[in-house]
Amino acid sequence: MSRFTVNVDGGARGNPGPAAIGVVLRGGGEVLEEVGETIGEATNNVAEYRALLRGIELAAEHGASELDLVGDSELVVRQVEGRYKVKNAGMKELHEEVKRALREFDSWSIRHVRRAENADADRLVNQALDGALDG
């Protein structure tokens, strides 16, 4: 059994605007991988979903069977939990993609935390955006 925790964050400067994702994959209490990358123009919510998808993909690559997802977007977390409806057409597609990807795991959970508790993923988003804006 391999259980991983994935902290995810997405952000955009402007809404929509230049966007990036941050993903921190942990297993056995250790950071296994960090990803911070730009994703082009997007809204904050689209960036959050893209970060979630990248985190799920990363966990799968590492052979995860159980997944704990952690994010600071209340909207996205509640939509994935099924507590909030997904009304936006673009977000519906991403939401369905996340739900499909999660079927590959024996079990998964998702929880909302404050931004301060998601600082590593948030840092990766900002580093990616700062780098993209510098370049």
QUIPEMO-V462985 format. One record per pair of residues at least 4 apart in sequence whose ideal C-beta (glycine too) atoms are under 7 Angstrom apart, sorted by the first residue. I is the first residue (numbers start at 1). GAP is how many residues later the second one is. Records with the same first field share a line. If there is no record, write none. Layout:
BEGIN
I: GAP, GAP
END
This chain:
BEGIN
1: 64, 65
2: 25, 61, 62, 63
3: 63
4: 21, 22, 23, 55, 58, 60, 63
5: 21, 63, 65
6: 17, 19, 49, 52, 53, 61, 63, 64
7: 17, 63, 111, 113, 114
8: 15, 43, 44, 47, 61, 63, 113
9: 13, 42, 62, 63, 109, 112, 113, 116
10: 9, 11, 34, 37, 38, 40, 41, 115
11: 8, 9, 33, 36, 114, 118
12: 4, 5, 6, 7, 30, 31, 32, 35
13: 4, 5, 116
15: 28, 29
16: 25, 26, 27
17: 24
18: 20, 23, 111, 114, 115
19: 19, 20, 21, 22, 23, 28
20: 16, 17, 18, 19, 27, 105, 108, 109, 112
21: 16, 18, 26, 29, 30, 33, 104
22: 14, 29, 99, 100, 101, 102, 103
23: 12, 28, 31, 32, 35, 98
24: 7, 10, 96, 97
25: 7, 8, 30, 33, 34, 37
26: 4, 5, 6
27: 5, 35
32: 30
33: 25
34: 90
35: 19, 23, 89
36: 88, 89, 91, 92
37: 91
38: 90, 91, 94
39: 8, 11
42: 4, 5
43: 4
44: 4
45: 4, 28, 30, 31, 46
46: 4, 44, 45, 48
47: 4
48: 4, 23, 25, 28
49: 4, 27, 42, 45, 46, 49
50: 4
51: 4
52: 4, 17, 19, 24, 46
53: 4, 44, 45, 48
54: 4
55: 4, 14
56: 4, 42, 45, 46
57: 4
58: 4
59: 5, 8
60: 4, 44
64: 41
65: 40, 41
66: 39, 40, 41, 42
67: 38, 41
68: 41
69: 39, 40, 41
70: 41, 43, 48
71: 5, 6, 41, 47
72: 40, 41, 42, 43, 46
73: 4
74: 4, 38
75: 4, 9
76: 4
77: 4, 33, 34, 35
78: 5, 6
79: 5, 7, 16
80: 18, 30
81: 29
86: 5, 6, 9
88: 4
90: 4
91: 4
92: 4
93: 4
94: 4
95: 4
96: 4
97: 4
98: 4
102: 6
113: 4, 5
115: 7
118: 4
119: 4
120: 4
121: 4
122: 4
123: 4
124: 4
125: 4
126: 4
127: 4
128: 4
129: 4
130: 4
131: 4
END
